[in-house]
């Protein structure tokens, strides 16, 4: 087929992918509400950025913007590029892959997938940044700023989309060459995550625990020169930076090269089969022995099954491991600058991580996770209460040790025993609450779409469920920790404070019980 025909087919595929993505977010009332909440959250952030840009354009000169051009032009493309690699590894193909490969050339499918990703990058990042830059330009009287911004950001987003997809497909092919690709993938992504996020925190925080105001450590000067092209004709870029023009020309040349490379990698991935050696030893028994804490009840035995599946399946294990890594790395600036309260902060971070793990591990998509086993579940004697309780118990088995042991361990580095004991108590309640609310939120926003993720076909929790859960659990846990720490150092408790705490606990208990009952009711509605 000709390239022109492949591009025509690719445009149709990209349009179909965008429609499918939109239907995923608005397929029913619950998803539509969640998608609306996400749009409202992004809209609030955009309004804040627009107001800040307007004030900056009215009150300051472009010299105030200069220190931020380099870091933004460096960090943003790197984050987007890594995100596109991860997305390409998870969404490597389209629906009805076998049928599509019989109808069109693989290049058309790659063009469609990459085109869909580029359009989404433009909508989620390009348009909001363009609005902010436009307001900034109006405030300074530079009316051509939106045009130069578009000429700079569009080639960058095209390069990110094309090469992110190509690298993601290449990593998927590379992983299939190893006898244990899951372990390789886990190691690579953990190293990348820690390197990017942790490294970015270390370079802006000095060893003395003081935040550095020098942002040059986060700047790659070719990208800084490329970002300065946006402000061509302004005092920020008195002369057209030659380095920026070189980067622009390089990006334009690399886009078709990356498209050709992505087509070759995707073709090799789609038309070859991977052969893996079985990791089950000879003579191994097909059953498993349930340890005593879990063997007492049917829900406990099912929870042990969830834990074993989480250990054996890379997609489940990565989903569990990624939470503490991300939260811990994000907390690095606060840990560095905490001073004499560093031990208490570490104990609190352990409680938050444990509470999030309790629900994030197995509770955020109970209906989608169990869908392949619906025929078996409908034939068992397990009740809906048992099915939901098994996920709650499995989540507590993961998060509760973290939320309890970290505060106790912090006593060894300076935390008082009273604070360690109280924080452990708060962690216990937060873990129970996180596990209960997770099954309710996951049942309200299920995701049944199974896609390749870390070597497995799995249905990941929906973005709405993840965001609502993290906001609710992390926010309430942090609030409880701050309130408890304040009360421990305040004057004697009054009847008003005791009553206020009692009302809060009653309201939270009612909400948690309601989410649990909702999950049970949704589980009863399971049908083939």
C-alpha positions as CSV (number, residue, x, y, z in Angstrom):
1,X,0.0,0.0,0.0
2,X,1.1,3.6,-0.6
3,X,2.0,5.9,2.2
4,X,-0.9,8.3,1.3
5,X,-3.4,5.5,1.7
6,X,-1.8,4.4,5.0
7,X,-2.2,7.9,6.3
8,X,-5.8,8.0,5.3
9,X,-6.5,4.8,7.1
10,X,-4.4,6.0,10.0
11,X,-6.5,9.1,10.4
12,X,-9.7,7.0,10.5
13,X,-8.1,4.7,13.1
14,X,-7.0,7.7,15.2
15,X,-10.5,9.1,15.0
16,X,-12.0,5.7,16.1
17,X,-9.5,5.4,18.9
18,X,-10.4,8.9,20.2
19,X,-14.1,8.0,20.1
20,X,-13.4,4.8,21.9
21,X,-11.4,6.6,24.6
22,X,-14.2,9.1,25.0
23,X,-16.8,6.3,25.3
24,X,-14.7,4.7,28.0
25,X,-14.9,7.8,30.1
26,X,-18.6,8.5,29.4
27,X,-19.9,5.0,28.9
28,X,-22.3,5.2,31.8
29,X,-23.5,7.7,34.4
30,X,-20.8,6.9,37.0
31,X,-18.0,7.2,34.5
32,X,-19.4,10.4,33.1
33,X,-19.6,11.9,36.7
34,X,-16.0,10.8,37.3
35,X,-14.8,12.2,34.0
36,X,-16.6,15.5,34.9
37,X,-14.9,15.6,38.2
38,X,-11.5,15.2,36.5
39,X,-12.3,18.0,34.1
40,X,-13.4,20.2,37.0
41,X,-10.1,19.5,38.8
42,X,-8.0,20.3,35.7
43,X,-10.1,23.4,35.1
44,X,-9.5,24.7,38.5
45,X,-5.8,24.3,38.1
46,X,-6.0,26.0,34.7
47,X,-7.9,28.9,36.1
48,X,-5.2,29.3,38.8
49,X,-2.4,29.2,36.2
50,X,-4.2,31.7,34.0
51,X,-4.7,34.1,36.9
52,X,-1.0,33.8,37.8
53,X,0.0,34.3,34.2
54,X,-2.1,37.4,34.0
55,X,-0.6,38.9,37.1
56,X,2.9,38.0,35.9
57,X,2.3,39.6,32.6
58,X,0.8,42.8,34.1
59,X,3.2,43.3,37.0
60,X,6.6,41.8,36.0
61,X,8.9,41.8,33.1
62,X,10.0,38.8,31.1
63,X,13.2,38.7,33.2
64,X,11.0,37.2,36.0
65,X,10.0,34.4,33.6
66,X,13.6,33.6,32.5
67,X,14.6,31.3,35.4
68,X,11.6,29.0,34.7
69,X,11.9,28.6,31.0
70,X,14.8,26.1,31.2
71,X,13.4,23.8,33.9
72,X,10.0,23.7,32.2
73,X,11.4,23.1,28.8
74,X,13.6,20.3,30.2
75,X,11.4,18.5,32.8
76,X,8.1,18.6,30.9
77,X,9.3,16.8,27.7
78,X,11.1,14.1,29.8
79,X,8.0,13.4,31.9
80,X,5.8,13.2,28.8
81,X,8.3,11.0,27.0
82,X,8.5,8.5,29.9
83,X,4.7,8.6,30.2
84,X,4.3,7.8,26.5
85,X,6.7,4.9,26.8
86,X,4.7,3.4,29.6
87,X,1.4,4.0,27.7
88,X,2.9,2.3,24.6
89,X,3.9,-0.7,26.7
90,X,0.4,-1.0,28.0
91,X,-1.6,-0.1,24.9
92,X,0.4,-1.8,22.2
93,X,-2.3,-2.4,19.7
94,X,-6.0,-1.7,19.0
95,X,-9.2,-3.6,19.2
96,X,-9.7,-6.5,16.8
97,X,-6.0,-6.6,16.0
98,X,-6.1,-9.7,13.8
99,X,-8.9,-8.3,11.7
100,X,-7.2,-4.9,11.3
101,X,-3.9,-6.5,10.2
102,X,-5.7,-8.4,7.5
103,X,-7.3,-5.2,6.1
104,X,-4.6,-2.5,6.4
105,X,-0.8,-2.2,6.5
106,X,0.7,-2.2,10.0
107,X,2.0,1.3,9.3
108,X,-1.6,2.6,9.1
109,X,-2.3,1.1,12.6
110,X,0.9,2.7,14.0
111,X,-0.1,6.0,12.5
112,X,-3.6,5.8,14.0
113,X,-2.3,4.9,17.5
114,X,0.4,7.5,17.5
115,X,-1.9,10.1,16.0
116,X,-4.5,9.4,18.7
117,X,-1.8,9.8,21.4
118,X,-0.6,13.1,19.9
119,X,-4.1,14.5,19.7
120,X,-4.6,13.6,23.4
121,X,-1.3,15.2,24.3
122,X,-2.4,18.4,22.5
123,X,-5.7,18.5,24.3
124,X,-4.4,17.7,27.8
125,X,-1.2,19.6,27.7
126,X,-0.8,21.8,24.6
127,X,-4.1,23.6,24.8
128,X,-3.9,24.5,28.6
129,X,-0.3,25.6,28.2
130,X,-1.3,27.6,25.1
131,X,-4.0,29.4,27.1
132,X,-1.6,30.3,29.8
133,X,1.0,31.6,27.3
134,X,-1.7,33.5,25.5
135,X,-2.7,35.3,28.7
136,X,0.9,36.0,29.5
137,X,1.5,37.5,26.1
138,X,-1.6,39.7,26.3
139,X,-0.5,41.0,29.7
140,X,2.9,41.9,28.2
141,X,1.4,43.1,24.9
142,X,3.1,40.4,22.8
143,X,0.3,39.2,20.6
144,X,2.3,36.8,18.5
145,X,3.3,34.7,21.5
146,X,0.5,32.0,20.9
147,X,1.8,31.5,17.3
148,X,5.4,31.0,18.3
149,X,4.3,28.7,21.2
150,X,2.3,26.6,18.7
151,X,5.3,26.4,16.4
152,X,7.5,25.2,19.3
153,X,5.2,22.8,21.1
154,X,3.6,20.9,18.2
155,X,6.9,19.4,16.9
156,X,7.8,18.5,20.5
157,X,4.6,16.7,21.1
158,X,4.8,14.9,17.8
159,X,8.3,13.7,18.7
160,X,7.2,12.7,22.2
161,X,4.3,10.7,20.7
162,X,6.2,9.0,17.9
163,X,9.4,8.1,19.8
164,X,7.6,7.3,23.0
165,X,5.5,4.7,21.1
166,X,8.6,3.4,19.3
167,X,10.6,3.0,22.6
168,X,7.7,1.4,24.4
169,X,7.3,-1.2,21.7
170,X,11.0,-1.9,21.6
171,X,11.1,-2.4,25.3
172,X,8.2,-4.8,25.0
173,X,10.1,-6.8,22.4
174,X,13.2,-6.7,24.5
175,X,11.4,-8.1,27.5
176,X,10.2,-11.1,25.6
177,X,13.8,-12.2,25.0
178,X,14.4,-12.9,28.7
179,X,13.3,-15.9,30.6
180,X,11.8,-13.6,33.3
181,X,10.6,-10.5,31.5
182,X,8.3,-9.5,34.3
183,X,11.2,-9.1,36.8
184,X,13.2,-7.2,34.2
185,X,10.3,-4.8,33.6
186,X,9.8,-4.2,37.3
187,X,13.5,-3.4,37.8
188,X,13.7,-1.1,34.8
189,X,10.6,0.9,35.7
190,X,11.5,1.2,39.4
191,X,15.0,2.5,38.4
192,X,13.5,5.0,36.0
193,X,10.9,6.2,38.4
194,X,13.4,6.6,41.3
195,X,16.0,8.2,39.0
196,X,13.7,10.8,37.5
197,X,11.6,11.8,40.5
198,X,14.2,11.3,43.2
199,X,16.9,12.8,41.2
200,X,14.9,15.9,40.5
201,X,14.3,16.3,44.2
202,X,18.0,15.8,45.1
203,X,19.3,18.4,42.7
204,X,17.1,21.2,44.0
205,X,17.6,20.3,47.7
206,X,20.9,20.9,49.3
207,X,22.5,18.5,51.7
208,X,21.8,20.9,54.5
209,X,18.0,20.4,54.0
210,X,17.4,23.9,52.4
211,X,15.6,24.2,49.2
212,X,17.8,25.7,46.5
213,X,16.6,28.7,44.5
214,X,19.0,27.8,41.6
215,X,17.0,26.0,39.0
216,X,19.9,25.6,36.6
217,X,20.4,22.0,37.8
218,X,17.1,21.1,36.2
219,X,18.0,22.7,32.8
220,X,19.4,21.1,29.7
221,X,20.6,24.1,27.7
222,X,19.7,22.8,24.2
223,X,16.1,22.4,25.4
224,X,16.3,25.8,27.2
225,X,17.3,27.4,23.9
226,X,14.4,25.6,22.2
227,X,12.0,26.8,24.8
228,X,13.3,30.4,24.3
229,X,12.0,30.2,20.7
230,X,8.6,30.7,22.1
231,X,9.6,34.2,23.2
232,X,11.3,35.2,19.9
233,X,11.1,39.0,19.5
234,X,11.0,39.6,23.2
235,X,13.7,40.7,25.7
236,X,13.9,37.1,26.8
237,X,15.2,36.1,23.4
238,X,16.9,39.2,22.0
239,X,18.4,37.2,19.2
240,X,17.0,34.0,17.7
241,X,18.9,31.3,19.5
242,X,20.8,29.1,17.1
243,X,20.7,26.1,19.5
244,X,16.9,26.3,19.5
245,X,16.7,26.2,15.7
246,X,19.0,23.2,15.7
247,X,16.7,21.4,18.1
248,X,13.7,22.3,16.1
249,X,15.2,21.0,12.9
250,X,16.3,17.8,14.7
251,X,12.8,17.2,16.0
252,X,11.2,17.7,12.6
253,X,13.7,15.2,11.0
254,X,13.3,12.6,13.8
255,X,9.5,12.4,13.6
256,X,9.4,10.4,10.3
257,X,12.4,8.4,11.3
258,X,10.7,7.4,14.6
259,X,7.5,6.6,12.7
260,X,9.4,4.2,10.4
261,X,11.2,2.7,13.4
262,X,7.9,2.3,15.3
263,X,6.3,0.5,12.3
264,X,9.2,-2.0,12.1
265,X,9.1,-2.6,15.9
266,X,5.3,-3.0,16.0
267,X,5.3,-5.3,12.9
268,X,7.9,-7.6,14.6
269,X,5.9,-7.6,17.8
270,X,2.6,-8.4,16.2
271,X,3.8,-11.1,13.8
272,X,6.1,-13.0,16.2
273,X,5.3,-15.3,19.1
274,X,7.2,-15.3,22.4
275,X,8.2,-18.6,23.9
276,X,8.8,-18.7,27.7
277,X,10.1,-21.5,29.8
278,X,7.7,-22.6,32.5
279,X,8.7,-21.4,36.0
280,X,6.8,-24.1,37.7
281,X,9.3,-26.7,39.0
282,X,8.9,-30.3,38.2
283,X,6.9,-32.2,40.6
284,X,5.3,-29.1,42.1
285,X,1.9,-29.5,43.5
286,X,-1.0,-27.6,41.8
287,X,-2.6,-26.6,45.1
288,X,-1.4,-24.4,47.8
289,X,-1.4,-24.4,51.6
290,X,-3.1,-21.6,53.4
291,X,-1.3,-20.4,56.6
292,X,-3.2,-20.2,59.8
293,X,-4.3,-16.6,60.1
294,X,-6.0,-16.9,56.7
295,X,-7.2,-20.5,56.9
296,X,-9.9,-19.9,59.6
297,X,-12.5,-18.5,57.3
298,X,-13.5,-18.8,53.7
299,X,-12.9,-15.1,53.2
300,X,-9.4,-15.5,54.6
301,X,-8.6,-18.4,52.3
302,X,-9.8,-16.4,49.3
303,X,-7.7,-13.4,50.5
304,X,-4.6,-15.7,50.5
305,X,-5.4,-16.5,46.9
306,X,-5.5,-12.8,46.1
307,X,-2.1,-12.4,47.7
308,X,-0.6,-15.4,45.8
309,X,-1.9,-14.0,42.5
310,X,-0.5,-10.6,43.4
311,X,2.9,-12.2,44.0
312,X,2.9,-14.3,40.8
313,X,1.4,-11.8,38.4
314,X,3.7,-8.9,37.5
315,X,0.8,-6.5,36.8
316,X,-0.5,-7.0,40.3
317,X,2.9,-6.8,41.9
318,X,3.9,-3.6,40.1
319,X,0.6,-2.0,41.1
320,X,1.4,-2.8,44.7
321,X,5.0,-1.7,44.6
322,X,4.5,1.5,42.7
323,X,2.4,3.1,45.4
324,X,5.0,3.3,48.2
325,X,7.8,4.2,45.8
326,X,5.8,7.2,44.4
327,X,4.6,8.4,47.7
328,X,8.0,8.1,49.3
329,X,9.8,9.9,46.5
330,X,7.2,12.7,46.4
331,X,7.8,13.1,50.2
332,X,11.5,13.6,49.9
333,X,11.4,17.5,49.9
334,X,9.4,17.4,53.1
335,X,11.7,14.9,54.7
336,X,14.8,16.9,53.9
337,X,13.3,20.2,55.2
338,X,11.5,18.7,58.3
339,X,14.4,19.4,60.7
340,X,13.7,18.2,64.2
341,X,10.3,16.8,63.2
342,X,11.8,14.4,60.6
343,X,11.2,11.3,62.7
344,X,7.5,12.2,63.2
345,X,7.1,12.9,59.5
346,X,8.6,9.5,58.6
347,X,6.1,7.8,60.9
348,X,3.2,9.8,59.3
349,X,4.4,8.9,55.8
350,X,4.4,5.2,56.8
351,X,0.8,5.5,58.0
352,X,-0.3,7.2,54.8
353,X,1.5,4.6,52.6
354,X,-0.1,1.8,54.6
355,X,-3.5,3.2,54.4
356,X,-3.2,3.7,50.6
357,X,-1.8,0.3,50.1
358,X,-4.7,-1.3,52.0
359,X,-7.2,-0.2,49.4
360,X,-5.0,0.3,46.3
361,X,-3.7,-3.3,46.3
362,X,-6.8,-5.3,45.7
363,X,-9.9,-3.2,46.2
364,X,-10.1,-0.6,43.5
365,X,-11.5,-2.8,40.7
366,X,-13.1,-5.9,42.3
367,X,-15.7,-6.4,39.5
368,X,-13.2,-6.0,36.7
369,X,-10.5,-8.2,38.3
370,X,-12.9,-11.1,38.9
371,X,-14.8,-10.9,35.5
372,X,-12.8,-13.8,33.9
373,X,-13.8,-16.0,36.8
374,X,-17.5,-15.1,37.0
375,X,-18.6,-18.6,35.9
376,X,-16.6,-20.1,38.8
377,X,-17.7,-17.5,41.3
378,X,-21.4,-18.0,40.5
379,X,-21.1,-21.7,41.1
380,X,-19.3,-21.5,44.5
381,X,-21.0,-21.3,47.9
382,X,-19.2,-18.0,48.7
383,X,-21.6,-15.2,49.4
384,X,-21.2,-11.6,48.2
385,X,-20.1,-10.6,51.7
386,X,-17.3,-13.2,51.5
387,X,-16.1,-12.1,48.1
388,X,-15.9,-8.4,49.2
389,X,-14.4,-9.3,52.6
390,X,-11.6,-11.4,50.9
391,X,-10.4,-8.3,49.1
392,X,-10.6,-6.2,52.3
393,X,-8.5,-8.8,54.2
394,X,-6.0,-9.1,51.4
395,X,-5.5,-5.3,51.3
396,X,-5.1,-5.2,55.1
397,X,-2.5,-7.9,54.9
398,X,-0.4,-5.6,52.6
399,X,-1.0,-2.2,54.2
400,X,-1.5,-2.8,57.9
401,X,2.0,-4.0,58.6
402,X,3.4,-0.9,57.0
403,X,1.1,1.5,58.9
404,X,1.8,-0.2,62.2
405,X,5.5,-1.1,62.0
406,X,6.8,2.2,60.6
407,X,5.6,4.3,63.5
408,X,7.0,1.8,66.0
409,X,10.3,1.7,64.1
410,X,10.5,5.5,64.2
411,X,10.7,5.3,68.0
412,X,14.3,4.0,67.5
413,X,15.3,7.2,65.7
414,X,13.8,9.7,68.1
415,X,10.0,9.5,68.0
416,X,8.4,9.3,71.5
417,X,6.7,6.0,72.3
418,X,3.4,7.8,72.9
419,X,3.4,9.3,69.4
420,X,4.5,6.0,67.9
421,X,1.7,4.1,69.6
422,X,-0.9,6.8,68.7
423,X,0.2,6.9,65.1
424,X,0.1,3.1,64.9
425,X,-3.5,3.3,66.2
426,X,-4.4,5.9,63.6
427,X,-2.7,3.7,60.9
428,X,-4.9,0.7,61.9
429,X,-8.1,2.7,61.6
430,X,-7.0,4.3,58.4
431,X,-6.1,0.9,56.8
432,X,-9.4,-0.5,57.7
433,X,-11.1,2.6,56.3
434,X,-9.0,2.5,53.2
435,X,-9.7,-1.1,52.5
436,X,-13.5,-0.6,53.0
437,X,-13.8,2.5,51.0
438,X,-11.7,1.1,48.1
439,X,-14.1,-1.7,47.4
440,X,-17.0,0.7,47.3
441,X,-15.2,3.2,45.0
442,X,-13.9,0.4,42.8
443,X,-17.4,-1.0,42.5
444,X,-18.9,2.4,41.6
445,X,-16.3,3.0,38.9
446,X,-15.3,-0.5,37.5
447,X,-13.1,-1.1,34.5
448,X,-13.7,-4.3,32.5
449,X,-11.3,-3.4,29.6
450,X,-8.5,-5.9,29.8
451,X,-5.3,-4.8,28.2
452,X,-1.6,-5.8,28.2
453,X,0.2,-4.4,31.2
454,X,3.6,-5.7,32.4
455,X,3.3,-8.9,30.5
456,X,-0.3,-9.8,31.6
457,X,-3.8,-9.2,30.4
458,X,-5.4,-7.2,33.2
459,X,-8.1,-4.7,33.9
460,X,-6.5,-1.8,35.7
461,X,-8.5,0.3,38.1
462,X,-10.1,3.3,36.4
463,X,-8.5,6.7,36.6
464,X,-11.5,8.1,38.3
465,X,-11.4,5.4,41.0
466,X,-7.7,5.9,41.6
467,X,-8.0,9.7,41.9
468,X,-11.1,9.7,44.2
469,X,-9.6,7.0,46.4
470,X,-6.2,8.8,46.8
471,X,-7.9,12.1,47.5
472,X,-10.2,10.6,50.1
473,X,-7.9,8.2,51.9
474,X,-4.7,10.3,51.8
475,X,-6.5,13.5,52.7
476,X,-8.4,12.0,55.7
477,X,-5.3,10.1,56.9
478,X,-3.2,13.2,56.8
479,X,-5.9,15.2,58.5
480,X,-6.2,12.6,61.3
481,X,-2.5,12.6,61.9
482,X,-2.2,16.4,62.1
483,X,-5.2,16.5,64.4
484,X,-3.9,13.8,66.7
485,X,-0.4,15.3,66.8
486,X,-1.9,18.8,67.6
487,X,-4.1,17.4,70.4
488,X,-1.1,15.6,72.0
489,X,0.7,19.0,72.3
490,X,-2.4,21.1,73.1
491,X,-4.1,22.0,76.3
492,X,-6.3,19.4,78.1
493,X,-9.2,18.1,75.9
494,X,-12.5,19.9,76.1
495,X,-15.9,18.5,75.7
496,X,-16.3,20.3,72.4
497,X,-13.2,18.7,70.9
498,X,-14.3,15.3,72.2
499,X,-17.7,15.8,70.7
500,X,-16.3,17.0,67.4
501,X,-14.1,13.9,67.2
502,X,-17.0,11.7,68.0
503,X,-19.1,13.2,65.3
504,X,-16.3,12.8,62.8
505,X,-15.8,9.2,63.7
506,X,-19.6,8.5,63.4
507,X,-19.8,10.1,60.0
508,X,-16.8,8.2,58.8
509,X,-18.1,4.9,60.1
510,X,-21.4,5.5,58.4
511,X,-19.7,6.3,55.1
512,X,-17.4,3.3,55.3
513,X,-20.3,1.0,56.1
514,X,-22.3,2.5,53.2
515,X,-19.5,1.9,50.7
516,X,-19.1,-1.7,52.0
517,X,-22.8,-2.4,51.6
518,X,-22.7,-0.8,48.1
519,X,-19.9,-3.1,47.1
520,X,-21.8,-6.1,48.4
521,X,-24.9,-5.1,46.5
522,X,-22.9,-4.6,43.3
523,X,-21.3,-8.0,43.8
524,X,-24.8,-9.6,44.0
525,X,-25.6,-8.2,40.6
526,X,-22.9,-10.2,38.9
527,X,-24.3,-12.0,35.9
528,X,-22.8,-13.7,32.9
